[in-house]
Amino acid sequence: MSLQERTEATVRAVLDAAPPPVVPTGLGAEAMRRGGRTLRRRQVARRVLWLLLCAAVVAFVVWATTARPWVEPPDTTTPPLTGW
């Protein structure tokens, strides 16, 4: 008999010897209610995060079009006048 077969036999013996646990009434309904609430919270959180991401992208695009950071700023001093 292999180790796996002995382990399975031991587990079967333990499960057969113990009476099945008593499950409270309404446990399934309570689990479904809590699971549904958790699912709704995750969906709302996901939608809020997508909304924040889209708002951040829009804000960046607006800032980039108004500030134009890729354009070199104008010189603040004039070049020296030579050759007059």
C-alpha positions in Angstrom: 0.0 0.0 0.0 1.5 3.3 -1.0 1.7 6.4 1.1 -1.1 8.1 -0.9 -3.4 5.2 -0.4 -2.8 5.0 3.3 -3.4 8.8 3.6 -6.7 8.5 1.7 -7.7 5.6 3.8 -7.0 7.5 7.0 -8.9 10.5 5.8 -11.9 8.4 4.8 -11.8 6.7 8.3 -11.8 10.1 10.0 -14.6 11.4 7.9 -16.7 8.3 8.3 -16.3 8.2 12.1 -17.3 11.9 12.7 -20.9 12.9 12.4 -21.6 15.6 9.9 -21.5 19.1 11.4 -24.7 20.9 12.2 -25.2 23.8 9.8 -27.2 26.8 11.2 -30.4 27.6 9.3 -30.1 30.6 7.0 -26.3 30.2 6.7 -26.5 29.9 2.9 -28.8 33.0 2.6 -26.5 35.0 4.8 -23.4 34.0 2.8 -25.2 35.0 -0.5 -26.2 38.4 1.0 -22.6 39.1 2.2 -21.1 37.9 -1.1 -23.5 40.1 -3.1 -22.6 43.1 -1.0 -18.9 42.4 -1.4 -19.3 42.0 -5.1 -21.2 45.3 -5.4 -18.5 47.1 -3.3 -15.8 45.8 -5.6 -17.7 46.9 -8.7 -18.2 50.4 -7.3 -14.6 50.7 -6.3 -13.5 49.6 -9.7 -15.7 52.1 -11.4 -14.5 54.9 -9.1 -10.9 54.0 -9.9 -11.6 54.1 -13.6 -13.3 57.4 -13.3 -10.3 58.8 -11.4 -7.9 57.5 -14.0 -10.0 59.1 -16.8 -10.1 62.4 -14.9 -6.4 62.3 -14.4 -5.8 61.7 -18.1 -8.1 64.6 -19.1 -6.4 66.9 -16.6 -3.0 66.0 -17.9 -4.1 66.6 -21.5 -5.6 70.0 -20.6 -2.5 71.0 -18.7 -0.2 69.8 -21.6 -2.1 71.7 -24.2 -2.1 74.9 -22.2 1.4 74.8 -20.7 3.0 73.2 -23.8 6.0 71.8 -21.8 7.7 70.5 -25.0 8.2 74.1 -26.3 11.4 75.8 -25.2 10.7 78.9 -23.2 11.7 82.2 -24.7 15.0 83.8 -23.6 14.6 86.3 -20.8 17.6 88.4 -22.0 18.4 89.8 -25.4 21.5 88.7 -27.2 24.4 91.2 -27.1 24.5 93.7 -29.9 27.7 93.5 -31.9 28.8 94.8 -35.2 27.2 98.3 -34.9 
